[in-house]
Each structure stands twice: as C-alpha cells, then as structure tokens.
C-alpha cells in the first residue's frame, strides 16, 4: 500500500448492537441527515450523534472527532446503511486563501477603520488594545463586539421571542442594539445606506467575507479549543491590528478542581517602535511561562530588561511569572500568516483520503 493514502467506502453501517429499541425509528430511505462525530474508535468503528441519539457505526472512513457530516439513508433493515454525501461546514481552500491574503496584506481592517463612518470608528476604538492601559475586559469585549458571534446573538434574541421567554415588544430593540454594538452588524447595517461610493462598499463587503471565513475557521477550531482572533490596537498614528491565538486544550468543560488545565496563548503584533513581536505563553492555573520573539537582538535585549516590571505587574493580579525567554525570531515565525498556518495545520491529518 502507498503510504499516506487511505481508500475507503463511503458507507457507514449502524449495527443492531449500536441501537436501542425505537431509536431513529423515523428514518426513511433516501432521507438526508446531519450527524456529528462524537468519537472515532479503533477497528473501524465510531460514535455518531444523530437527532440527539448517540449510535455506534461501522465504517472505514477517516472521521475526525467533532466533525459534522451529511449522510443519506441507503437502507433500513436490521442494520441501517448510510452513505456519506459531504462534510458539513468545512473551510474551503478559497476561504483559507482569503485569510492568507488578509494576513499577508494586513490592511483590510485598517481600510475599514479609515472609512468616514463614525459608528465603525467608535466601536473599533472601544474594542482596541490601548498602549499602557490595563483592560481586564479586553478579551470579553473583543469576542462580544468583533462580529465573530453576530449570528449567534441574533439567533438567541429570535429564539427568546419565539419561545415566549422574552417580551416580544423588546425584540426589535434588542435586534437594534445587536446591530449597533457588533462590528459585523454595523457593517451590514451601513451597507443598506444609499449613495455609498463603490470603493466604500467594496471595503465593507471584503470585510464581511473575511469575517465569515474567520467564523468558519473558528467553528472548526471549537472542537479542539483553538481560536484565532484579529484585534485592533490603537496608537497615535491610528489603528494597527494584531492576532490572538487561544488554545484551551479541547472543548471539555473546565473544572477548577483540576490542576492540569493548561491554556496556551500566542499573539502577534507589529509595534510602532519595536517592530514585529510574537509572544507564546502557557498558563497553568496562575503560573505563566513563555517567550518573546523579536526581529533583532537589540530589541530582544530591551524587552528582556522589562521582564522584572512585567513580573511585578502580574504579581499584583495574583499571577506568577515562572520563566520568560527573549530571543530573535526566524523570519517565518513573524510572518503575518504564521498563526493562521498553525491553526489550519491542526485540521490536517496529512493523509490523502480517497472515498469511493
């Protein structure tokens, strides 16, 4: 067999021992269903969640935990035979290329901030990381207002309205607030304005495309606990943009009683005076270790001289700085798409998967 190539049938079989009485009784032949892979098991088996039921299937497909797949019911006798139609919500090569272009140029969000639209500038300033200002709410504000959760917020408002748990007269007000306090919502709202110049419309449309690709990438990363967030940085010269990669170690519920929950954080910034900077940290409870990577030795030495100050500031909020290294980086470690590549590689099993 040629290494790195896996050939498999597109069929999945739900065995009798994987079913309880009356489970999936409503399935019919040729019906299309969506299943979530709960766990890939050895010996050609997997656990799927279908319609709220977790069932055991027999298959030679290479399925990834957390992956969603679309299936067609082929037969329904003693064993239910399903045929793989397509993965659901996979990042396409076009979407990845769009994100690579964004990081390579790193100017799309800058272009958005330069638009003469007060609502966009105001919200970006609220979200932005500001020099020498400590902001414990920076990350919650970034997640809440960046646009990454826009559809989720709208869905929650509508569900509350339809279920009767919310006051229906408040639905319109809540939707208006969601549009005005979310970057994606504001851009969508501004696109409806008449008389916009073509260049302005193009900038906003390009932003929406890139943001949707971010949402898609982070949706896949939710199963591994890895998320990539672009964020604005405010300086005297205007807005710059950084990247934040958070790895929570998987989607398992956090248990404060456990002591082995390691959070890994990487961020990439292009500083106005220091140049490009990358930091990789690991946080175990409140103990921090990590390293700074800089473009040259002089800048690395300067950052190293500031570590005692960083240690004292962290101690004031009950964090302990165990060890921090400062070094010069390889060129590829400071490239704008390096964190994106790190996240994308987590979805790649490096196997050519041929399904017949």
WOLIN-V23404 format. One record per backbone hydrogen bond with DSSP energy under -1.0 kcal/mol. CO is the residue of the C=O (numbers start at 1). NH is the residue of the N-H. If there is no record, write none. Layout:
co->[CO | CO]
nh->[NH | NH]
//
This chain:
co->[2 | 4 | 6 | 8 | 10 | 12 | 13 | 14 | 15 | 16 | 20 | 22 | 24 | 28 | 31 | 33 | 35 | 36 | 37 | 39 | 44 | 45 | 46 | 47 | 47 | 48 | 49 | 50 | 53 | 55 | 57 | 58 | 61 | 64 | 67 | 68 | 69 | 70 | 70 | 71 | 72 | 73 | 75 | 79 | 80 | 81 | 81 | 82 | 83 | 86 | 92 | 93 | 94 | 95 | 96 | 97 | 98 | 99 | 100 | 101 | 102 | 107 | 108 | 109 | 110 | 112 | 115 | 117 | 118 | 119 | 120 | 121 | 122 | 123 | 124 | 129 | 130 | 135 | 137 | 138 | 139 | 140 | 141 | 142 | 145 | 147 | 149 | 150 | 151 | 152 | 153 | 154 | 155 | 156 | 157 | 158 | 159 | 160 | 167 | 168 | 170 | 171 | 172 | 173 | 174 | 175 | 176 | 177 | 182 | 183 | 184 | 185 | 186 | 187 | 189 | 190 | 197 | 198 | 199 | 200 | 201 | 202 | 203 | 204 | 205 | 206 | 207 | 208 | 209 | 210 | 211 | 212 | 213 | 214 | 215 | 216 | 217 | 220 | 221 | 221 | 225 | 227 | 229 | 231 | 232 | 233 | 235 | 238 | 240 | 242 | 243 | 244 | 245 | 246 | 247 | 255 | 263 | 264 | 265 | 266 | 267 | 268 | 269 | 271 | 275 | 277 | 278 | 279 | 280 | 281 | 282 | 283 | 284 | 286 | 287 | 288 | 289 | 290 | 291 | 292 | 293 | 294 | 296 | 297 | 298 | 299 | 300 | 301 | 303 | 304 | 306 | 307 | 308 | 309 | 310 | 311 | 312 | 314 | 314 | 315 | 320 | 323 | 325 | 327 | 330 | 331 | 335 | 337 | 338 | 339 | 340 | 341 | 344 | 345 | 352 | 354]
nh->[5 | 352 | 354 | 356 | 84 | 82 | 58 | 80 | 18 | 19 | 23 | 25 | 27 | 31 | 73 | 71 | 69 | 49 | 66 | 47 | 59 | 41 | 57 | 38 | 39 | 55 | 36 | 53 | 50 | 48 | 46 | 13 | 63 | 67 | 37 | 88 | 35 | 85 | 86 | 33 | 83 | 30 | 81 | 77 | 14 | 74 | 75 | 12 | 72 | 70 | 96 | 97 | 98 | 99 | 100 | 101 | 102 | 103 | 104 | 105 | 106 | 111 | 112 | 113 | 114 | 115 | 117 | 121 | 122 | 123 | 124 | 125 | 126 | 127 | 128 | 234 | 133 | 138 | 141 | 142 | 143 | 144 | 145 | 146 | 183 | 150 | 153 | 154 | 155 | 156 | 157 | 158 | 159 | 160 | 161 | 162 | 163 | 166 | 170 | 171 | 174 | 175 | 176 | 177 | 178 | 179 | 180 | 181 | 186 | 187 | 188 | 189 | 190 | 191 | 192 | 193 | 201 | 202 | 203 | 204 | 205 | 206 | 207 | 208 | 209 | 210 | 211 | 212 | 213 | 214 | 215 | 216 | 217 | 218 | 219 | 220 | 221 | 223 | 225 | 226 | 248 | 246 | 244 | 242 | 129 | 240 | 238 | 235 | 233 | 231 | 268 | 229 | 266 | 227 | 264 | 258 | 283 | 247 | 281 | 245 | 279 | 243 | 277 | 275 | 271 | 269 | 293 | 267 | 291 | 265 | 289 | 263 | 287 | 320 | 284 | 322 | 282 | 325 | 280 | 327 | 278 | 329 | 300 | 301 | 302 | 303 | 304 | 305 | 306 | 307 | 310 | 311 | 312 | 313 | 314 | 315 | 316 | 317 | 319 | 318 | 288 | 290 | 292 | 294 | 333 | 334 | 338 | 341 | 342 | 343 | 344 | 345 | 347 | 348 | 6 | 8]
//
